Amino acid sequence: MSGIIRVTPAELRDMAGRYNNESGQVQELVGLLDTMKSQLQDM
């Protein structure tokens, strides 16, 4: 049956950890871009 994704609990935990790490990096990047935007606006 198409559309069914089967993963083990360990694979799901690993992917959740990766997701958590990547989302933290995205938040950091957004913060850096906000800082740069503010600096450019102050020029």
C-alpha positions in Angstrom: 0.0 0.0 0.0 1.5 3.3 -1.0 1.8 6.2 1.4 2.6 4.1 4.5 5.9 5.0 6.1 7.3 2.4 8.4 10.1 3.2 10.9 11.4 1.7 14.1 11.1 3.6 17.3 14.9 4.1 17.3 14.8 5.6 13.7 12.0 7.9 14.8 14.0 9.1 17.9 17.0 9.7 15.7 15.0 11.7 13.2 13.4 13.7 16.0 16.8 14.5 17.3 18.0 15.6 13.9 14.8 17.8 13.5 15.4 19.4 16.9 19.0 20.2 16.0 18.2 21.6 12.6 15.3 23.7 13.9 17.7 25.2 16.5 20.1 26.1 13.7 17.3 27.7 11.7 16.4 29.8 14.8 20.0 30.9 15.1 20.2 31.9 11.5 16.9 33.9 11.7 18.4 35.7 14.7 21.6 36.5 12.8 19.6 37.8 9.8 17.4 40.0 12.1 20.6 41.5 13.5 22.0 42.2 10.1 18.7 43.7 9.0 18.7 46.1 12.0 22.4 47.0 11.4 21.6 47.8 7.7 18.5 49.9 8.8 20.7 51.9 11.2 23.2 52.8 8.5 
